[in-house]
């Protein structure tokens, strides 16, 4: 019971500090929370929490603030992530369902997350290495030119133009493209990009001799799009929100802004979200407990510029496959429960869009 009471005191301190940004004293705790104990007991619990490194005194006042370890203890005892209200879920669905393509989905998602959480929203584009082929389309765009369109299961679309020695607008040219299209899709649809590339390499040999040259040109264009390194890409929104929390950063927000400019740093924030059998048991358990939502707090972040921030992130994808990550970044004085719920809900809707 004593430990449970101290956790309750810690929870109250975190909640009050997040709400007010002011150090929390025993008197205010008793006024705002029904702790059911005396002021002396609360002061004693606060002293023990301070000895354990979960709270600290920022200056000589009687108030205390949570440390990184205190926030971690608070997040770990949250249990399951609370669901958003029906109205909130409906608003998210309406906003995201209006997207017309993957770029629009990403743009809408980061703007929505930044608005919901009032933090910096970050979203990684779906990784090519985790994508598979949904469809290949071949379209004549003139007598001597065709467009090859690669559509992935993540909603990503790649397109290239290819020159032709055959009049593609003629009946014979259209029939040739139809034969090649059917063969390409038979060999590649449902395959990972690596497997699809390997299978397509031998596809021309199974075609009519007159179709083989054009097929090889189209395959070269497809392979160019498959190997192009566009997957190392993230999109941000809400960076200006950091200015609202100037007092939450020890010196300035400059180290945070510098870190946000390094996309490899941001991509590293999503590394633990994929289904990885090498995850340590504690991390795996935390992800399962919080519905796949990961929280890194303060100095848990590997980049020094993010030492005064917390990152709440999760994965999204088509079906059960995680293809990329999204999340928010803000000061450690964060509404963790609300932020985790928003991140999880938005990721689920994005996944549904990609799977539809």
SVG drawing of the C-alpha trace seen along z (x, -y; Angstrom):
<svg xmlns="http://www.w3.org/2000/svg" viewBox="-18 -30 43 48">
<polyline fill="none" stroke="black" stroke-width="0.4" points="0.0,0.0 2.8,-2.4 4.4,-2.0 1.0,-2.4 0.5,-5.6 3.9,-6.9 3.0,-6.1 -0.2,-8.0 1.7,-11.0 4.2,-10.8 1.2,-10.6 -0.3,-13.7 3.0,-15.6 3.4,-14.7 -0.1,-15.7 0.0,-19.0 3.5,-19.9 2.3,-19.1 -0.8,-21.3 0.8,-24.2 4.6,-24.1 5.1,-25.2 6.9,-23.1 4.5,-21.1 4.3,-21.3 2.6,-19.1 -0.1,-21.7 -1.2,-22.0 -1.2,-18.2 -3.6,-17.9 -5.8,-20.7 -6.1,-19.2 -6.1,-15.5 -8.0,-13.2 -4.9,-11.4 -6.6,-10.4 -3.5,-11.1 -2.1,-13.8 0.2,-16.6 3.0,-15.0 2.6,-11.7 2.6,-13.5 5.8,-15.3 7.4,-12.1 6.4,-10.3 7.8,-13.3 11.1,-13.0 11.4,-9.3 10.5,-10.0 13.3,-12.5 15.8,-10.1 14.8,-7.6 15.6,-10.2 12.0,-10.4 11.4,-14.1 13.8,-17.0 13.7,-20.6 14.6,-23.0 15.6,-25.7 15.1,-26.5 11.3,-26.5 9.3,-23.8 8.0,-22.6 9.2,-19.5 9.3,-18.6 9.5,-15.1 12.9,-13.9 13.3,-11.8 13.2,-8.7 10.0,-10.0 8.3,-10.5 9.5,-7.0 7.9,-5.5 4.7,-7.5 4.5,-6.2 5.3,-2.6 2.4,-2.5 -0.1,-3.9 -1.1,-0.5 -3.0,-0.3 -3.4,-3.4 -6.8,-4.9 -8.9,-5.2 -9.9,-8.5 -13.5,-9.6 -15.9,-8.7 -15.9,-12.4 -12.1,-12.5 -11.9,-9.2 -14.6,-10.4 -12.7,-13.7 -9.5,-11.8 -11.2,-9.5 -12.9,-12.4 -9.6,-14.3 -7.5,-11.4 -10.1,-9.9 -10.0,-13.0 -6.4,-12.2 -5.9,-11.6 -2.5,-9.9 0.4,-8.9 2.0,-12.3 -1.3,-13.8 -1.8,-11.1 1.7,-11.9 1.0,-15.7 -2.4,-15.4 -1.1,-13.0 1.7,-15.2 -0.5,-18.3 -3.2,-16.4 -0.8,-15.0 0.8,-18.4 -2.7,-19.9 -3.9,-17.1 -0.9,-17.1 0.5,-20.6 3.9,-19.0 6.3,-18.4 4.8,-15.6 7.2,-13.3 6.3,-10.7 8.5,-8.4 7.6,-7.5 6.9,-3.8 10.2,-1.9 10.8,-0.4 12.5,2.6 9.2,3.5 6.9,2.9 5.5,5.3 4.1,4.8 0.3,4.2 0.1,3.5 2.2,2.5 0.5,0.3 1.9,-0.4 0.4,-3.4 1.1,-4.8 1.7,-8.6 2.5,-9.0 3.5,-7.0 7.1,-6.4 6.8,-6.7 5.3,-4.6 4.8,-5.3 5.5,-2.5 3.7,-3.0 4.7,-0.9 2.0,-0.8 3.1,0.6 1.0,2.0 2.0,-0.9 0.3,-3.4 3.5,-4.5 3.6,-5.1 6.7,-5.3 6.6,-6.2 9.0,-6.3 8.9,-7.0 10.4,-4.7 11.1,-5.3 9.8,-2.8 10.6,-1.9 7.0,-0.7 4.0,-3.0 2.3,-2.4 -0.9,-4.1 -1.5,-1.6 -3.5,1.5 -0.4,3.7 1.4,1.4 -1.5,1.5 -1.7,5.3 2.0,5.5 1.7,3.4 -1.3,5.5 0.7,8.7 3.7,7.3 1.5,5.8 -0.2,9.1 3.1,10.9 4.7,8.3 1.8,8.4 1.7,12.3 5.4,12.4 5.5,9.4 2.2,8.7 2.3,9.7 6.1,10.0 8.6,8.0 10.6,5.5 13.7,7.7 11.9,10.8 9.9,8.9 13.1,7.5 14.6,10.9 11.6,12.5 11.1,9.7 14.7,10.1 13.8,13.3 10.3,12.3 11.3,11.2 12.4,14.8 8.8,15.9 7.4,13.3 7.0,13.3 10.3,12.4 8.8,9.1 7.9,8.0 11.2,8.7 13.1,5.5 10.3,3.3 9.9,5.5 13.6,5.2 13.4,1.4 10.4,1.3 12.1,3.6 15.2,1.4 13.0,-1.6 11.2,0.4 14.5,1.5 15.7,-2.1 12.7,-3.0 13.1,0.0 16.7,-0.9 16.3,-4.6 17.0,-5.7 13.9,-7.6 13.0,-5.7 15.2,-7.7 12.7,-10.5 10.7,-12.0 8.2,-14.8 7.7,-17.3 4.9,-19.6 4.4,-21.8 8.0,-22.8 6.8,-26.2 5.0,-24.5 8.4,-24.2 8.4,-28.0 5.5,-27.5 7.8,-25.5 10.8,-27.8 11.1,-27.5 11.1,-23.7 14.5,-23.6 17.5,-24.3 19.3,-26.8 17.4,-27.1 15.5,-25.1 18.5,-25.3 19.8,-21.8 16.4,-20.4 16.0,-22.2 19.5,-21.1 18.5,-17.5 15.3,-17.8 17.2,-18.9 19.1,-15.6 16.7,-13.1 18.9,-10.1 18.4,-11.0 14.6,-11.1 14.7,-7.8 16.6,-6.3 13.7,-7.1 11.5,-4.5 14.1,-1.7 12.5,0.2 9.0,0.3 9.4,3.0 8.7,6.6 12.2,7.4 12.9,10.7 16.1,9.2 14.2,6.6 15.1,6.9 12.2,8.3 11.5,5.0 11.2,3.1 9.0,5.7 6.8,5.8 6.4,2.0 5.5,1.9 2.9,4.7 1.5,3.0 1.1,-0.4 -0.5,1.0 2.8,0.8 3.5,-2.8 7.1,-3.5 8.1,-6.4 11.6,-7.6 12.2,-10.2 14.9,-12.8 18.4,-11.2 17.0,-7.9 17.1,-9.5 20.5,-8.7 21.0,-12.1 22.4,-14.7 20.2,-17.4 17.1,-15.6 18.1,-15.1 15.4,-17.6 12.7,-16.0 10.4,-13.0 9.4,-11.1 6.1,-9.1 6.1,-6.9 4.6,-3.9 4.6,-2.0 2.1,-1.9 1.6,0.3 -0.6,2.5 -2.1,5.5 0.2,6.8 3.4,5.5 5.0,2.4 6.4,0.4 7.4,-2.9 6.9,-5.0 5.2,-8.1 5.1,-10.1 5.5,-13.3 8.4,-15.0 8.1,-17.6 9.5,-18.6 9.6,-16.0 6.8,-18.0 4.2,-16.3 0.7,-14.9 1.9,-11.4 -1.5,-9.6 -3.2,-11.9 -0.2,-12.0 0.1,-8.2 -3.6,-7.9 -3.5,-10.3 -0.4,-8.8 -1.8,-5.3 -5.2,-6.3 -3.7,-8.2 -1.4,-5.4 -4.3,-2.9 -6.3,-5.1 -3.3,-5.5 -2.8,-1.7 -6.4,-1.2 -6.0,-3.7 -3.0,-1.8 -4.7,1.5 -7.9,0.5"/>
</svg>
